Amino acid sequence: MSGSTQTLSSSIGKKLIMSLTGLFLCLFLIVHLSGNFQLFKDDEGLAFNDYSHFMTHFPPIKVVSYLLYLSIIIHSVYALILTINNRKARPVNYVVQPKSPSIWSSRNMGILGSFLLLFIVIHMGNFWFSYHKDEWFKNHEGPKMPFKEYRTDLKTGKLISAKQLPQGEYEYAKYVDVSKQQEVTVAKDLQAQVIFSFSSPLYVVFYVIAMAALSFHLLHGFQSSWQTLGMNHRKYKPIVNQIGIWLFAVIIPIGFAIMPIVYYFTKR
């Protein structure tokens, strides 16, 4: 066994891989949240549906998405292994339980991570799988994800109309209707799935609880990842800690949690 293989298979190596995959997932959260904010535009879902098509069909993005799925799997598997090893090394719990949120989250990363993995599976099944289902199973029974046609005035850039198309075979398209001086966009209406999903109070509550778990998970995970990579210098540590707290443990989870709440009360 080579030295590099031994290092990666060691406890330190596993923590290093956990850190790298975790930071990659943190970067994805920023991109994903910026995409979700398209849902708040007053354009009948045009920007969000355009964004959804781009993120699932642009080749470089598709390559990155496969790295994302791989990172989720690797991060989860290594987290499970490290949690089991830590429990074996310390079978007796501490007598005094810590009260600090950051310390509490570090003691319960396994529970938080398991809950988040469950959320990811349900979330991807509800949106990602629903979006791709028609492409994979051409002859599947049941209703397909609807398509929507948008017409935008070329001179003003204002949305003129947005209508859901009847069930049928459609492809994403964007072209100019010269006779009417309008830009026409035909796209899968993923926003309709968002509206449907967040019409359920149980799913909204589940989503918000998952974002609370994400907050505690990132409160410890982001700082721990940089520390594992050696970014523990007194000059940089306060900056890393503040980014971990305010951006990843506060702003990002709240940003995600706002969406189902707003849609539940305004779109159902």
Sequence and secondary structure as in RCSB ss.txt:
>XXXX:A:sequence
MSGSTQTLSSSIGKKLIMSLTGLFLCLFLIVHLSGNFQLFKDDEGLAFNDYSHFMTHFPPIKVVSYLLYLSIIIH
SVYALILTINNRKARPVNYVVQPKSPSIWSSRNMGILGSFLLLFIVIHMGNFWFSYHKDEWFKNHEGPKMPFKEY
RTDLKTGKLISAKQLPQGEYEYAKYVDVSKQQEVTVAKDLQAQVIFSFSSPLYVVFYVIAMAALSFHLLHGFQSS
WQTLGMNHRKYKPIVNQIGIWLFAVIIPIGFAIMPIVYYFTKR
>XXXX:A:secstr
  HHHHHHHSHHHHHHHHHHHHHHHHHHHHHHHHHHGGGGSSSTTHHHHHHHHHHHHSHHHHHHHHHHHHHHHHH
HHHHHHHHHHHHHH  S  SS   SHHHHHHHTHHHHHHHHHHHHHHHIIIIIIHHHHHHH TT  S    EEEE
EEETTT  EEEEEE  SS    EEEEETTTTEEEEEEE HHHHHHHHTT HHHHHHHHHHHHHHHHHHHHHHHHH
HHHTT   TTTHHHHHHIIIIIIIIIHHHHHHHHHHHHHHHT 
